[in-house]
């Protein structure tokens, strides 16, 4: 997801002298025991961070900022915190729980209803419509910018999910093609080996 990184807001880290260690100490023990990589555990938060940065680059509104960003760092921000260039200043967005939940909801809708039919006409329009109807945006309190934030959210997330799904399918196809190629080579080698055996 590196392509989602953009310059964001800049805030001074407060009350977190130990850096990321404070957050890591309270991560989900079950996920750790299952050896789930941190970037997979907190993918929604990381994507939400990038969406939040895109939103705040376009909209200068304190109410919107409060809706989009977290009031304090939590364990769900551990992976984002690791991406900071400096231990002393926070340059990334750190999304609110509501924004991260919206990413989770919209992604679930995409996986269940959009991904199986990527071939349909007007894919972006269909995806935007279904995901906007099924995702809770009631937490956006700003009457002036709520609709604009919703559109920016979808305009950023939907193309990313489509590209990610296409990349995944291409990788699966390449793997299957490689398996078929190896199987053919194995059969050819077996035929050649039989042909070189002495006739009884």
N, C-alpha and C positions, 0 to 999 in steps of 0.2 A: 504493500500500500504506500510505498514511498512517494509515488507520484502525487499523493494528496497533500504533501507538505507545503504550506504557504506561510509567509510572514504573518504573524498574528499580533496580539496585544502584548504589552510589556508591563509586568507587575513585579514588585519585589516580594520574594518569598518571606513570609513571616511565620514565626512560631514553628519552624521546621529545621532546626539547626543540624539535625542528623541527616538531612537530605532524604533520599529515597528509602533509607533503611527503616524509617518510622513507618512508612506505608507497607513495605514488604513484610514486616513482622506480623501484620494482621491479614494477610492474603488468605484466600479460601484454602483451608487445609486439604479438603477433599480433592480439589483440582491439583494441588501440589502432589498429593499422593498418587494421583493418576498420571503424573508426568505430562499434564497438558501445558504446552508452552504459554508463557504469559501473554504473548501477542495474540494468541487464539482466545484466551480467557477474556481479554479486554478489547477485542476487535471492535465491538459497537462503540466503546468509548473513544477509541482512536479515530474511527471514522467520524463520529460526532464532533470530535475536536476539529477535524479538518473542515467539516461543514460549518461549524461555529465560526471558524476563522474567515471563511468565505462570506458568511452573513455579516459579520462585524466590519469587514472591509467595505461593505456597501451601505451599511446602515449605522449611523452615529446616533444612538438612542440609549439612554441609561436604562429605561424600562426593558428594552429588548436585551440589553447586555445582561441584566439580572435574570432574565428568563433563559438565556442561552448558556450562561457560564455558571459554574459552581461557586457557591459562596465560600467554600473551604475545600481543601484537598482531602480525598478519601482513598481507601485501598483500591477502588476502581480506577484511580488515576495513575497507578504505579508505572504502567508501561509508557504512558505519555510523559511522565516525569523523567523517565530514562532517556527520552529523546532530547532533553534540554541541552543546549550548548554550555550553559553555565549552571553551577550549583547554587549561585547566589541570586539569580534573577529568573523569573518565570516569563518566557516569551511565547508560550503556547496558550491555548484557550482554556482548557480544562472544562469540558462540557458539564452542564447540569444533568441531573438524573433524568429529568423530563426529556431533554434532547437525546440522551443516550437511549432511553426507552422508545422514543419515536423512531430512531434508527433500527432498533430491534424489531419493532412492529412492522415497519415498512419493508424490511429485509425479509421477514417471514412471509408477508403477502407476495413479495416478488418470487420467492422460492416456490411457493405453493401454487401460484396462479399465473405468473408471467414466464418464469423460466421454462416450463414445459411447452410453451408456444412462442418461442422467439422468432419463428418464421412468419408470424402474422403481419399483415399490413398495418401501418400506423402504430407501430410497437410503442414508441415513446408516449404517444397520446394515451394509449390504452393503459400503459403502466402508470403514468402520472395520475390518471383518473382513479384507477383501482386503489393505488397506494394512498392517495389523498383522502379517499372515502374511508379507508380502513385504519388510518393512523390517527391517533389522538393528538390534536394540536390545541386543545382547549386551554392548555397551560400558557399559551401566548397571550399575555394580558394587554399588549399594546394594540389598541384599535387602529392606529394609523399604519403600522407596519406588519401586522399579523399575516395578512394575505401575501405580502411581499416575501416575508420570511418563509412561509410555506412553499411558495414557488421556488425560491432559491434552494431550499432544502431538497425538493424533488429534482430540480434541474442539476444539482450536484450529485445526488445519490443514484438516481436512475441510470444515467450513462455509465457510472462506475460499476454498478451491479451487472449491467448488460455486458460490459467489457470483461469483467471477472468471470462471468458464466461462459462466455465464448472462449476465453482463454482456457478455462477448465476443460471444456469439451474438446478443444483442439489438443490438449495434452493427453486426454484419454484416447483420442483417435490416433495420435502419434504412437502411444504405447501399444495399442492394438495392432497398428500397422507393423511395428517393430516385432511384435510377437508372431504375426503371420509370416514375416520375412524370415525369422529365425526358424520357425517350424518348417518352411519350405527348404531352407538350407540344410536342416537336419535330415529331411526326407531324401534330398538329393545326395547328401553324403552317404546315407544308408544304401541307396541304390548303387552308387559307385563302389562302395565297399563290397556289396554282394557280387558285382560284376568282376571284381578282381580276385574273388575266391576261386581256387582251383576246382575244375569240374570233376565230379566223382564218376 
